[in-house]
Amino acid sequence: MKFEESIQELEEIVRKMETRNLPLDDALSLFEKGMKLSRLCSKKLEAAQAKIEILTKNKDGELLTQPFCIDND
């Protein structure tokens, strides 16, 4: 499943859970599916982040690459 499709489905699950008075079993099922989609999206984002590199120049003007890191505060 593509990242965008996963996000769309996750948004639909959130919408259903926020706007409907669901039976407990249905709400739990949607919650579990949403958690799986959330983990899938997180893994895809981490994989994409690992592929991204920042291109910089050193003081001599040579191009260098370094890993792209996001500070997790």
N, C-alpha and C positions, 0 to 999 in steps of 0.2 A: 504494500500500500504506500502510495506517495505521501510525503510530508503534508502537503496541502490538503489532501483528502482526509488524512488523520485529524488535522486541525479542524476541518469543517465538521467532521463527525463528532469530534469532542465538543465543539460549540453547540451542535444540535442536542447532544446529551445534556449539557448544562441548561439549555433553554427548556428542555422537557422537565428537568428536575426543578427548575425555578417556577415554572408556570402551571404545572399540573399537580393535582392532588393524587399522587400515585400510591398504589398499595405498597406495603413495605417490601415484598419480594421483588416487585418491578423496580423500585427505587434502588435496592441493593444490586440488582442485576445491572442496571445502568451505571451505578457507581463503579462496580468492578470493571465494566467495559471501559469506562472513562479513565480509570487508573491505568489499565493496560495501554490505552492510546497515549496517555500522558507519558508513560515510560518509553514507549516507542518513539514519540516525538523528541523526547530528551536525548535518547541514544542517537537519533539521526542528527540532531544539532551538535552533539559532541563529536560525531564523526566528521561533520562538515568543518567544525572548528579545527580539528586536527589536521585537515587538509590545507587550511589557509595559512599562508606565510606572509609576513610583512617584509616588504622590500625597502631597504634603507641604504644610505650612503655613509661610508666612513669618512674620516677627516681627509683622506687622500682622494676622495671622489669615487672610490670603488663601490659597486653595488654589492650589498650583502643581504642575505635572507635570514630571518629569525622566526621562530614559532609565534603564532598569534595567541595571546593569552588574555583572558578576561579575569579581572580580579573578582573573586567571589567573596564579597564582604558579608 
